[in-house]
Amino acid sequence: MTAAKLIHTTPASYLPTAFPVHYYGMPDGKVYLLFSRFYRKEGGGSGVEFVFAVHKDFGFDYKNEVVIAKGKPEKNQVFAELLDNDHIHYEIVKIMRNLNSYGEAVKQLAKLNNEISVVSQVISNAG
């Protein structure tokens, strides 16, 4: 399992969270967002859940550690700070409520990326 590379962390974000948002680059070129947020527990009270999402606007050159804008004819490097913006497009792929720290969440991120890559490969081979 290849490690996720931390690209950028922002303490204040445009996302619906009061906590920091972490952006990770993966070997397959995806950029993942990882953040936590509060949720209401059944029966009252609140808890913290970790959200895993794939960034739809940017990719990542893992070897060269470069963030790349998707949908642009030229594959120019962009500043990591552009990952967090007021028009961010992302897809939530998993929410976990049984984690206690960002360290645990990062370990889950590598597993999650491997699972998604395997499923994508099977689907493309079936088509």
C-alpha positions as CSV (number, residue, x, y, z in Angstrom):
1,M,0.0,0.0,0.0
2,T,1.5,3.3,-1.1
3,A,1.3,6.3,1.3
4,A,-0.8,9.3,0.7
5,K,1.2,12.5,0.3
6,L,-0.1,15.6,2.2
7,I,-0.4,18.4,-0.3
8,H,-2.1,21.1,1.7
9,T,-3.9,21.8,5.0
10,T,-6.2,24.7,5.6
11,P,-7.4,25.6,9.1
12,A,-10.4,27.5,7.7
13,S,-12.2,26.2,4.6
14,Y,-15.1,26.8,2.3
15,L,-16.3,23.3,3.2
16,P,-19.0,22.7,5.8
17,T,-16.7,22.0,8.8
18,A,-15.3,23.9,11.7
19,F,-12.1,21.7,11.6
20,P,-9.1,21.8,9.3
21,V,-9.3,20.2,5.8
22,H,-6.4,18.1,4.6
23,Y,-5.7,17.4,0.9
24,Y,-3.8,14.3,-0.1
25,G,-2.3,13.2,-3.4
26,M,-2.4,9.6,-4.4
27,P,-0.2,7.5,-6.8
28,D,-3.2,7.1,-9.2
29,G,-3.4,10.9,-9.7
30,K,-6.4,11.5,-7.4
31,V,-6.6,14.3,-4.8
32,Y,-8.5,13.3,-1.7
33,L,-10.0,15.7,0.8
34,L,-10.1,14.5,4.4
35,F,-12.0,16.4,7.0
36,S,-14.0,15.9,10.1
37,R,-17.3,17.4,11.1
38,F,-19.9,17.1,13.9
39,Y,-23.0,14.9,13.5
40,R,-26.0,14.3,15.8
41,K,-26.2,10.9,17.5
42,E,-29.5,9.1,17.8
43,G,-30.8,9.6,21.2
44,G,-29.1,13.0,21.6
45,G,-25.6,14.3,21.8
46,S,-23.1,14.7,19.0
47,G,-20.1,12.9,17.6
48,V,-17.3,13.5,15.1
49,E,-17.2,11.8,11.7
50,F,-14.5,11.7,9.1
51,V,-15.3,12.5,5.5
52,F,-13.3,11.1,2.6
53,A,-13.9,12.8,-0.8
54,V,-12.3,12.9,-4.2
55,H,-11.5,16.3,-5.6
56,K,-13.1,16.7,-9.1
57,D,-11.2,19.9,-10.2
58,F,-7.5,18.8,-9.6
59,G,-5.2,15.9,-10.0
60,F,-1.8,15.0,-8.6
61,D,1.5,14.0,-10.2
62,Y,2.7,11.8,-7.4
63,K,6.2,11.3,-8.7
64,N,6.9,15.0,-9.1
65,E,4.6,16.1,-6.3
66,V,2.7,18.6,-8.5
67,V,-1.0,19.6,-8.3
68,I,-2.6,19.8,-11.8
69,A,-5.8,21.5,-12.8
70,K,-8.2,19.1,-14.6
71,G,-10.0,20.1,-17.7
72,K,-7.3,22.5,-18.9
73,P,-5.6,21.8,-22.3
74,E,-2.2,22.4,-20.7
75,K,-1.1,20.4,-17.7
76,N,0.4,23.3,-15.7
77,Q,1.3,23.1,-12.1
78,V,-1.0,25.1,-9.8
79,F,-0.5,26.3,-6.2
80,A,-1.8,23.9,-3.6
81,E,-3.8,26.7,-2.0
82,L,-6.1,26.7,-5.0
83,L,-7.4,23.3,-3.9
84,D,-9.7,25.0,-1.4
85,N,-11.9,27.5,-3.0
86,D,-15.5,28.7,-3.0
87,H,-16.5,26.7,-6.1
88,I,-15.0,23.4,-5.0
89,H,-16.3,20.2,-6.7
90,Y,-15.9,17.0,-4.9
91,E,-17.5,13.6,-4.4
92,I,-17.8,12.1,-1.0
93,V,-16.8,8.4,-1.2
94,K,-17.0,7.4,2.4
95,I,-17.9,8.7,5.9
96,M,-16.5,7.0,9.0
97,R,-17.7,7.5,12.6
98,N,-15.5,4.9,14.3
99,L,-12.2,6.8,14.0
100,N,-10.5,8.7,16.8
101,S,-7.9,10.8,15.0
102,Y,-6.6,12.1,11.7
103,G,-3.8,9.6,11.9
104,E,-6.3,6.7,11.9
105,A,-8.2,8.4,9.0
106,V,-5.0,8.7,6.9
107,K,-4.4,4.9,7.3
108,Q,-8.0,4.4,6.1
109,L,-7.5,6.7,3.1
110,A,-4.8,4.5,1.6
111,K,-7.0,1.4,2.0
112,L,-10.0,3.3,0.6
113,N,-8.0,4.4,-2.5
114,N,-6.9,0.9,-3.1
115,E,-10.5,-0.4,-2.9
116,I,-11.8,2.2,-5.3
117,S,-8.9,1.6,-7.8
118,V,-9.7,-2.2,-7.8
119,V,-13.4,-1.6,-8.3
120,S,-12.7,0.9,-11.1
121,Q,-10.3,-1.6,-12.8
122,V,-12.9,-4.4,-12.6
123,I,-15.6,-2.1,-14.1
124,S,-13.4,-1.0,-17.0
125,N,-12.3,-4.6,-17.7
126,A,-16.0,-5.7,-17.8
127,G,-17.0,-3.0,-20.3
